[in-house]
Amino acid sequence: MTKSIAAPIARHIDCITDPRHHNTRHQLYDILMIALCAIISGADTWTQVEEYGRTKQTWFNEFLELPNGIPSHDTFGRLFAMIEPKAFQTFFTRWVQDLPHSLKGKTVAIDGKTLRRSHDRANGTAAIHMVSAWAAEHNLVLGQLKTDDKSNEITAIPELIKTLALEGAIVTIDAMGCQKKIARTIIEENADYVLQVKNNQPDLHQHIALFFQDPANGPFDSFETVDGEHGRIETRRYYTTDNIDWLQGKHLWEGITSIAMAVRQRDIDGTVSTETAYFISSLQNHTPTIAHAIRNHWGIENGLHWCLDVSFREDHCRVRKDHAPENFGILRHMALNLLKQEKSLKGGIQTKRLKAAWDHKYLLKILNS
């Protein structure tokens, strides 16, 4: 292995300002690569990262400088607690933009998740909340931003959107993100949106719901999907229209072109439940396209959040000092992106992490994904 193997990472390492002014016995790039490889291979703590590095030191010597060997877990912890997260996020975003993918016509789901064990009661620090952008069709985290709490997603989302190259993408956000400023920011970035509407926009929600419920306003364009397995049948019916001249306050929503209703019916062993949701969109009235975006947003729970919880045990991670929880979260996102992009092994993320720990050649394949 040579340094060129990790060229995409090395190319953007200058985005990160090394906060250490003295006692720099270990190079920033070396520390980053050891931590990333360790997390890919199953490490969940700085102690495990150190042990992984020491176990693999002969292998790391092939492509890292390591002037003073493998850093201690305290060194990993101190450095990532000090690194400025915005710089680390810039590094991450530019690295992702180097990966071969196009977002034109693709769904980018934006959603928040709390890192539950990142709170520090001794120092009065609450658990951090991260808002992430997920490219559904590509299985890629595009970027993330920490908020002070869940309510601050509203202010964080426009900031996150501005850091991403979203031209041509379809941005989906749940009801928390149904805000005029967010819609305007998406349009300014030359992207489209599908935003869920709930009671945080009470008038808008009521007007759209009453419109779809009145048969005199139909017929509406429609699209239906049916999925079933293990005694569960899920039917999704989507209805859309561009007949929105009647919509009060329409001029306040930048780019709005259509509205939609999604009815999801679940039949689990004969027990039937129904859920109805409403949306506004800047997309033209093409029901399959809008339906696809809505369905992809619902999939972020399995594609990203569930995977981080189950395969990476994110909710059990006790890394909590200063900036370390946020930066460790970015490292997890890097690892997840690389694992998702590697297609040769037909197995889940946990299987890939195990094989990466066992097989250097497979780990190289992941790093080159």
TORMI-28964 format. One record per residue (C-alpha): x, y, z. Coordinates in steps of 0.5 Angstrom, whole numbers, plus 500, padded with zeros to 3 digits. Each point is the difference from the previous one (the first is absolute). Example, Ala and Ser with C-alpha at 12.3 -4.5 7.8 and 13.67 -1.06 7.14 Angstrom:
525491516
502507498
! end
This chain:
500500500
502507498
498507502
497501494
495495502
497505505
501506495
492502501
501501507
507503500
498505494
495503505
504500507
502507499
493502502
501498507
505504504
504496505
498503507
507498503
505505501
505496503
501493502
498497493
504494500
495497496
497502493
493502499
499496493
503494504
495501506
494501495
502494496
501495506
493503503
496499494
503493498
499498507
493502500
498497494
503493503
496501506
503504505
495505504
504503505
507503500
503495504
498495495
503504494
507500504
499493501
499499492
505504498
505497505
498493497
500502493
507505501
504495495
495501494
499508502
507501499
500498493
496507498
500504506
506504503
499498508
506504502
499498507
496494499
492499502
497506504
497498506
492500501
501507504
504503494
494498496
495503505
503506501
501502493
493498497
498504506
504506498
498500492
495505498
494496498
499505494
506499497
500493501
493500497
503504494
505495499
495494500
495504495
506501495
502493501
493498498
499504494
506497497
497493500
497498494
492502500
495505497
494502504
496503494
493497501
502496506
497501507
504503506
497499506
501505506
499497507
502501507
503495505
502500508
506497502
497498506
507498504
503506499
498504506
504501505
496501507
507502504
501506495
493502499
500498493
494498496
500494495
502503493
495500494
502499493
497502494
502496494
499500492
499493497
501499493
495494500
501497493
508500501
499498507
505506502
500505506
501506496
502505507
497501507
500506505
499500507
494504503
499502508
494496500
495497495
496506500
506504497
499495494
496506497
506505500
506494498
496497494
502506496
507501502
501492498
496501493
505506499
506495501
498495495
500500492
493498499
498503493
495496497
498496506
494499504
500501507
495497505
499502507
495498505
495505503
506504504
503502494
493503497
503507500
499506495
508501501
502493499
496500494
503506497
507498502
499493496
497504494
506505500
505494500
496498494
497493503
493498501
496498506
495496503
498502507
495497504
495504503
497499507
497505506
506504501
497503494
493500502
497504494
504497495
498493502
493501501
499503493
504494497
496495504
493503499
502501492
502492499
494498504
495503496
498496494
498506496
507502499
502494497
502495497
507501502
506497496
502493504
505495501
500494504
505495503
499493504
505496504
499494504
504495504
500496506
493501501
500508499
497503494
501508499
496504495
502507498
496504496
502507498
496506497
503506497
497506497
503507497
493503501
502505506
498507498
495500505
506498505
500506505
507503501
502496494
505506498
504499507
502493498
506501495
499496494
494496502
497496494
496494503
497497506
499493502
497495505
503493502
495495503
504494503
496494502
503494504
497493500
504496505
497493501
493503499
501507504
499506496
503507501
500506496
504506500
499506496
505506499
500506495
506503497
502507496
505499494
503504495
500494495
495500494
494496501
503493498
497496506
505494499
506505501
497503506
498493503
507498499
503505504
495500505
502492501
507501500
500505506
496495504
506495498
505505504
498496506
503494498
505502495
504505505
497500507
498493501
507498497
504505505
496497506
501493498
506499496
504505504
497501507
499507499
495501506
505496504
506504499
503504506
505504496
498507503
505505501
500507497
500499492
501493501
493497499
498504494
507498497
499493501
494500497
503503494
505494500
494495500
497504494
506499496
501493502
492499498
501503494
506496498
497493502
493502496
504501494
504494500
496495496
504493499
498497507
492498500
499501508
498506505
504505503
502496506
503494495
504505496
503503507
502493502
503499493
504506500
503499507
502493498
502501493
505506498
498499492
493501502
501506504
504503494
494499495
496504505
505505501
500501492
492499499
! end
